[in-house]
Amino acid sequence: MHEKKYDLVSDSRDSRYLTLRSLQTQQGRSKTGCYIIEGIRHLARAVEARSAIHSIFVDPSVLSNHYGQKLARKLRRQGVPGVRLSHHLYHALSVANEPQGIGAVLRQEWVPLKGLNVPHNSLWLAIESIESPGNLGTILRTSEASGVSGIFVLVDECDPHDPAAVRASMGSLFSQQLIRCSVHEFITWAKSKDVSIVASTPVGLMNYKDLHYRWPMVLALGREKRGLSEQLLDAAHFTVRIPMHGLCDSLNIAVAAGVLLFEMSSQRRWNGSARERVV
């Protein structure tokens, strides 16, 4: 039986193409509750994680990878809507250095704060604001690798569905629990669940390696330049710092997140509460 192909879109004024372009902006993502991903690996991870795929878009002239072609056919047979973009339109839409000819629109999936399951030895992350989408995506990837149970996003401007954040996450976005709430709601939640808040700050009272962390626990990270707000610092049970050598007085926020999360994960592992996969 001949397989039906997706409609070709070659006009930049076509509403289907304009919708895809709008998802490159935070306003468009907020309005629709959707976001855009691109590339074979990202789409494969989304399928593996059973993410809510709204539609796909392809450029057959670029989609030469056999697995990518197979993935597109599978989604088409499953009834996932889609379009074929002309090479010009796909190239204008793509943010990849080497476009692979396939992408998708996914629905944003936020976990409600109410009823959130909090295992006794769980590790969480709270992000008050990260200005760089690339740093944010890298932190998402590190969070998955270090066994973080969920990520609190505390300001609207911090957008894990930004295309640059999605790409930097390397698919980790699809397997993370994301919780959107205010700083006040987060602090109230932590108190009600007896979750200890550990704030990262260059002027923290303790070396991050000297603290014996109390579980369940959440690491709070702030803006790259200004750090955490006074509200979060006041609510923190502990403040930790990463010692510096030479003239350096700070680390890239994604690097700092990795240093801290893996130390916390290590202490939890020795406490017998986390599964580890050696890589």
Residue pairs with C-beta under 8 A, 6 or more apart in sequence:
3 73
3 76
3 77
4 76
5 84
6 58
6 76
6 82
6 83
6 84
7 83
7 84
8 83
8 84
8 85
8 86
9 16
9 17
9 83
9 84
9 85
9 86
9 89
10 85
10 86
10 88
10 89
11 17
12 18
12 89
12 92
16 83
17 83
17 85
17 89
17 93
19 28
19 32
19 105
20 36
20 57
20 93
20 105
21 28
21 93
22 28
22 31
22 32
23 29
23 32
23 34
23 35
23 36
23 105
24 36
24 93
24 95
24 163
26 157
26 159
26 162
29 35
29 108
29 159
29 161
29 162
30 156
33 107
33 108
34 54
34 105
34 106
34 107
34 108
35 105
35 106
35 108
35 161
35 163
35 166
36 103
36 104
36 105
36 106
36 163
36 166
37 43
37 46
37 103
37 104
37 106
37 166
38 94
38 95
38 96
38 99
38 100
38 102
38 103
38 104
38 163
38 167
39 96
39 100
39 102
39 103
39 167
40 65
40 67
40 68
40 71
40 100
40 102
41 170
41 171
42 103
42 166
42 167
42 170
42 171
43 56
43 68
43 71
43 102
43 103
43 104
44 67
44 71
44 171
45 170
45 171
45 174
45 175
46 53
46 104
46 106
46 171
46 174
47 53
47 71
47 75
48 174
49 171
49 174
49 175
51 106
51 107
51 109
51 174
52 106
52 107
52 109
53 75
53 80
53 104
53 105
53 106
54 81
54 104
54 105
54 106
54 107
55 80
55 81
55 82
55 83
55 104
55 105
56 72
56 75
56 76
56 80
56 81
56 82
56 102
56 103
56 104
56 105
57 82
57 83
57 84
57 85
57 90
57 93
57 102
57 103
57 104
57 105
58 72
58 82
58 83
58 84
58 85
58 101
58 102
58 103
59 84
59 85
59 86
59 87
59 90
59 91
59 99
59 101
59 102
60 84
60 101
61 87
61 101
62 87
62 90
62 99
62 100
62 101
63 69
63 72
63 100
63 101
63 102
64 101
65 100
65 101
68 100
68 101
68 102
71 102
72 82
72 102
75 82
76 82
85 93
90 99
90 101
91 99
93 103
94 103
95 163
95 164
95 167
96 167
108 161
109 178
110 178
110 179
110 180
111 150
111 177
111 178
111 179
112 179
113 179
113 181
113 185
113 186
113 189
116 150
116 177
116 179
116 189
118 149
118 193
118 195
118 216
119 149
119 216
120 215
120 216
120 273
121 215
121 216
121 268
121 271
121 273
121 274
122 149
122 215
122 216
122 217
123 146
123 147
123 148
123 149
123 215
123 216
123 217
123 218
123 219
123 261
123 264
123 265
123 268
123 274
124 148
124 149
124 150
124 151
124 152
124 195
124 216
124 217
124 218
124 219
125 139
125 143
125 148
125 150
125 151
125 152
125 218
125 219
125 221
125 257
125 261
126 151
126 152
126 154
126 186
126 197
126 218
126 219
126 220
126 221
126 232
127 136
127 139
127 151
127 152
127 153
127 154
127 158
127 221
128 154
128 155
128 158
128 183
128 220
128 221
128 222
128 223
128 228
128 229
128 232
129 154
129 155
129 157
129 158
129 222
129 223
130 136
130 139
130 158
130 221
130 223
130 224
130 253
131 223
131 224
131 225
132 224
132 253
133 159
133 162
133 163
133 164
133 165
133 168
134 164
134 165
134 168
134 254
135 168
135 224
135 252
135 253
135 254
136 158
136 159
136 160
136 162
136 165
136 168
137 160
137 162
137 164
137 165
137 166
137 167
137 168
137 169
137 170
137 173
138 168
138 169
138 254
138 257
139 221
139 253
139 254
139 257
140 151
140 160
140 165
140 168
140 169
140 172
140 173
140 176
141 168
141 169
141 170
141 172
142 254
142 257
142 258
142 261
142 262
143 151
143 172
143 176
143 257
143 261
144 172
144 175
144 176
145 172
146 258
146 261
146 262
146 264
146 265
147 265
147 268
147 274
147 275
148 176
148 261
149 177
150 176
150 177
150 178
150 179
151 160
151 176
151 177
151 178
151 179
152 179
152 180
152 181
152 186
152 218
153 160
153 178
153 179
153 180
153 181
154 181
154 182
154 183
154 186
159 165
160 166
160 169
160 173
160 178
161 173
165 173
166 173
181 189
183 229
183 231
183 232
184 231
187 197
187 231
187 232
187 235
189 195
190 196
190 197
190 218
190 235
193 216
194 216
195 216
195 217
195 218
196 213
196 214
196 215
196 216
196 217
196 218
196 237
196 238
197 217
197 218
197 220
197 232
197 235
197 236
197 237
197 238
198 211
198 213
198 217
198 218
198 219
198 220
198 236
198 237
198 238
198 239
198 240
198 264
199 220
199 222
199 228
199 232
199 233
199 236
199 238
199 239
199 240
200 208
200 219
200 220
200 221
200 222
200 228
200 239
200 240
200 241
200 242
200 256
200 257
200 260
201 222
201 227
201 228
201 233
201 239
201 240
201 241
202 227
202 241
202 249
202 250
203 239
203 241
204 238
204 239
204 240
204 241
205 238
205 239
205 240
205 241
206 238
206 239
206 240
206 241
207 240
207 241
207 243
208 240
208 241
208 242
208 259
208 260
208 263
209 263
211 238
211 240
212 267
213 264
213 267
213 268
214 237
215 268
215 271
215 273
217 264
219 257
219 260
219 261
219 264
220 228
220 232
220 236
221 228
221 253
221 256
221 257
222 228
222 229
222 232
224 252
224 253
228 236
233 239
240 260
242 251
242 256
242 259
242 260
244 250
244 251
250 256
251 259
265 274
268 274
269 276
